[in-house]
Amino acid sequence: MTKPSESAVKLKEIMNHAISDLEITPSEYQQIMDHANADGHIDKEEETLLAQFHAMLNNGTIKRVRE
């Protein structure tokens, strides 16, 4: 098993912090997306994390809220 990229590890930390209350604000969402795109490349680990994140948004596990 290969070690996840440093950017994927950081992305996971940001996402976990942002969704700890099962709510996501527009600025938290933007921070996640900005970090994912910061290096100009979304690797497999980041792609998987983002897919899981969006699935949780789509199925209502995480609610979008206003700031």
PyMOL CGO cylinders between C-alpha atoms (Angstrom):
from pymol import cmd
from pymol.cgo import CYLINDER

trace = [
    CYLINDER, 0.00, 0.00, 0.00, 1.40, 3.37, -0.96, 0.3, 1, 1, 1, 1, 1, 1,
    CYLINDER, 1.40, 3.37, -0.96, 1.54, 6.28, 1.41, 0.3, 1, 1, 1, 1, 1, 1,
    CYLINDER, 1.54, 6.28, 1.41, -1.03, 9.04, 0.70, 0.3, 1, 1, 1, 1, 1, 1,
    CYLINDER, -1.03, 9.04, 0.70, 0.34, 12.27, -0.69, 0.3, 1, 1, 1, 1, 1, 1,
    CYLINDER, 0.34, 12.27, -0.69, 1.05, 15.11, 1.71, 0.3, 1, 1, 1, 1, 1, 1,
    CYLINDER, 1.05, 15.11, 1.71, -1.61, 17.23, 0.00, 0.3, 1, 1, 1, 1, 1, 1,
    CYLINDER, -1.61, 17.23, 0.00, -4.20, 14.44, 0.43, 0.3, 1, 1, 1, 1, 1, 1,
    CYLINDER, -4.20, 14.44, 0.43, -3.38, 14.14, 4.13, 0.3, 1, 1, 1, 1, 1, 1,
    CYLINDER, -3.38, 14.14, 4.13, -3.79, 17.91, 4.58, 0.3, 1, 1, 1, 1, 1, 1,
    CYLINDER, -3.79, 17.91, 4.58, -7.02, 17.89, 2.56, 0.3, 1, 1, 1, 1, 1, 1,
    CYLINDER, -7.02, 17.89, 2.56, -8.41, 15.16, 4.82, 0.3, 1, 1, 1, 1, 1, 1,
    CYLINDER, -8.41, 15.16, 4.82, -7.52, 17.21, 7.91, 0.3, 1, 1, 1, 1, 1, 1,
    CYLINDER, -7.52, 17.21, 7.91, -9.25, 20.30, 6.50, 0.3, 1, 1, 1, 1, 1, 1,
    CYLINDER, -9.25, 20.30, 6.50, -12.32, 18.30, 5.53, 0.3, 1, 1, 1, 1, 1, 1,
    CYLINDER, -12.32, 18.30, 5.53, -12.57, 16.56, 8.90, 0.3, 1, 1, 1, 1, 1, 1,
    CYLINDER, -12.57, 16.56, 8.90, -12.35, 19.87, 10.71, 0.3, 1, 1, 1, 1, 1, 1,
    CYLINDER, -12.35, 19.87, 10.71, -14.92, 21.51, 8.43, 0.3, 1, 1, 1, 1, 1, 1,
    CYLINDER, -14.92, 21.51, 8.43, -17.47, 18.69, 8.72, 0.3, 1, 1, 1, 1, 1, 1,
    CYLINDER, -17.47, 18.69, 8.72, -17.01, 17.89, 12.40, 0.3, 1, 1, 1, 1, 1, 1,
    CYLINDER, -17.01, 17.89, 12.40, -20.41, 19.44, 13.10, 0.3, 1, 1, 1, 1, 1, 1,
    CYLINDER, -20.41, 19.44, 13.10, -21.98, 17.87, 9.97, 0.3, 1, 1, 1, 1, 1, 1,
    CYLINDER, -21.98, 17.87, 9.97, -22.45, 21.34, 8.51, 0.3, 1, 1, 1, 1, 1, 1,
    CYLINDER, -22.45, 21.34, 8.51, -20.42, 23.14, 5.88, 0.3, 1, 1, 1, 1, 1, 1,
    CYLINDER, -20.42, 23.14, 5.88, -20.34, 26.87, 5.29, 0.3, 1, 1, 1, 1, 1, 1,
    CYLINDER, -20.34, 26.87, 5.29, -19.56, 28.42, 1.93, 0.3, 1, 1, 1, 1, 1, 1,
    CYLINDER, -19.56, 28.42, 1.93, -16.12, 29.51, 3.15, 0.3, 1, 1, 1, 1, 1, 1,
    CYLINDER, -16.12, 29.51, 3.15, -15.32, 26.00, 4.45, 0.3, 1, 1, 1, 1, 1, 1,
    CYLINDER, -15.32, 26.00, 4.45, -16.40, 24.54, 1.12, 0.3, 1, 1, 1, 1, 1, 1,
    CYLINDER, -16.40, 24.54, 1.12, -14.23, 27.04, -0.74, 0.3, 1, 1, 1, 1, 1, 1,
    CYLINDER, -14.23, 27.04, -0.74, -11.26, 26.29, 1.52, 0.3, 1, 1, 1, 1, 1, 1,
    CYLINDER, -11.26, 26.29, 1.52, -11.57, 22.57, 0.75, 0.3, 1, 1, 1, 1, 1, 1,
    CYLINDER, -11.57, 22.57, 0.75, -11.82, 23.15, -3.00, 0.3, 1, 1, 1, 1, 1, 1,
    CYLINDER, -11.82, 23.15, -3.00, -8.97, 25.68, -2.99, 0.3, 1, 1, 1, 1, 1, 1,
    CYLINDER, -8.97, 25.68, -2.99, -6.70, 23.25, -1.15, 0.3, 1, 1, 1, 1, 1, 1,
    CYLINDER, -6.70, 23.25, -1.15, -7.59, 20.40, -3.50, 0.3, 1, 1, 1, 1, 1, 1,
    CYLINDER, -7.59, 20.40, -3.50, -6.63, 22.55, -6.49, 0.3, 1, 1, 1, 1, 1, 1,
    CYLINDER, -6.63, 22.55, -6.49, -3.66, 24.36, -4.91, 0.3, 1, 1, 1, 1, 1, 1,
    CYLINDER, -3.66, 24.36, -4.91, -0.96, 22.29, -6.57, 0.3, 1, 1, 1, 1, 1, 1,
    CYLINDER, -0.96, 22.29, -6.57, -2.75, 22.18, -9.92, 0.3, 1, 1, 1, 1, 1, 1,
    CYLINDER, -2.75, 22.18, -9.92, -3.17, 18.40, -9.71, 0.3, 1, 1, 1, 1, 1, 1,
    CYLINDER, -3.17, 18.40, -9.71, -5.81, 16.30, -7.99, 0.3, 1, 1, 1, 1, 1, 1,
    CYLINDER, -5.81, 16.30, -7.99, -4.24, 12.93, -7.23, 0.3, 1, 1, 1, 1, 1, 1,
    CYLINDER, -4.24, 12.93, -7.23, -6.15, 9.68, -6.67, 0.3, 1, 1, 1, 1, 1, 1,
    CYLINDER, -6.15, 9.68, -6.67, -6.34, 10.12, -2.89, 0.3, 1, 1, 1, 1, 1, 1,
    CYLINDER, -6.34, 10.12, -2.89, -7.69, 13.66, -3.21, 0.3, 1, 1, 1, 1, 1, 1,
    CYLINDER, -7.69, 13.66, -3.21, -10.14, 12.52, -5.87, 0.3, 1, 1, 1, 1, 1, 1,
    CYLINDER, -10.14, 12.52, -5.87, -11.46, 9.82, -3.54, 0.3, 1, 1, 1, 1, 1, 1,
    CYLINDER, -11.46, 9.82, -3.54, -11.76, 12.24, -0.62, 0.3, 1, 1, 1, 1, 1, 1,
    CYLINDER, -11.76, 12.24, -0.62, -13.63, 14.77, -2.75, 0.3, 1, 1, 1, 1, 1, 1,
    CYLINDER, -13.63, 14.77, -2.75, -15.96, 12.07, -4.09, 0.3, 1, 1, 1, 1, 1, 1,
    CYLINDER, -15.96, 12.07, -4.09, -16.80, 10.95, -0.54, 0.3, 1, 1, 1, 1, 1, 1,
    CYLINDER, -16.80, 10.95, -0.54, -17.27, 14.56, 0.54, 0.3, 1, 1, 1, 1, 1, 1,
    CYLINDER, -17.27, 14.56, 0.54, -19.64, 15.32, -2.33, 0.3, 1, 1, 1, 1, 1, 1,
    CYLINDER, -19.64, 15.32, -2.33, -21.55, 12.07, -1.72, 0.3, 1, 1, 1, 1, 1, 1,
    CYLINDER, -21.55, 12.07, -1.72, -22.12, 13.14, 1.90, 0.3, 1, 1, 1, 1, 1, 1,
    CYLINDER, -22.12, 13.14, 1.90, -23.38, 16.52, 0.69, 0.3, 1, 1, 1, 1, 1, 1,
    CYLINDER, -23.38, 16.52, 0.69, -25.67, 14.89, -1.86, 0.3, 1, 1, 1, 1, 1, 1,
    CYLINDER, -25.67, 14.89, -1.86, -27.17, 12.35, 0.53, 0.3, 1, 1, 1, 1, 1, 1,
    CYLINDER, -27.17, 12.35, 0.53, -27.72, 14.90, 3.30, 0.3, 1, 1, 1, 1, 1, 1,
    CYLINDER, -27.72, 14.90, 3.30, -25.14, 13.60, 5.78, 0.3, 1, 1, 1, 1, 1, 1,
    CYLINDER, -25.14, 13.60, 5.78, -23.53, 17.03, 5.65, 0.3, 1, 1, 1, 1, 1, 1,
    CYLINDER, -23.53, 17.03, 5.65, -25.78, 20.09, 5.44, 0.3, 1, 1, 1, 1, 1, 1,
    CYLINDER, -25.78, 20.09, 5.44, -24.80, 23.26, 3.64, 0.3, 1, 1, 1, 1, 1, 1,
    CYLINDER, -24.80, 23.26, 3.64, -25.43, 26.26, 5.87, 0.3, 1, 1, 1, 1, 1, 1,
    CYLINDER, -25.43, 26.26, 5.87, -25.00, 29.99, 5.61, 0.3, 1, 1, 1, 1, 1, 1,
    CYLINDER, -25.00, 29.99, 5.61, -22.24, 31.70, 7.52, 0.3, 1, 1, 1, 1, 1, 1,
]
cmd.load_cgo(trace, "trace")
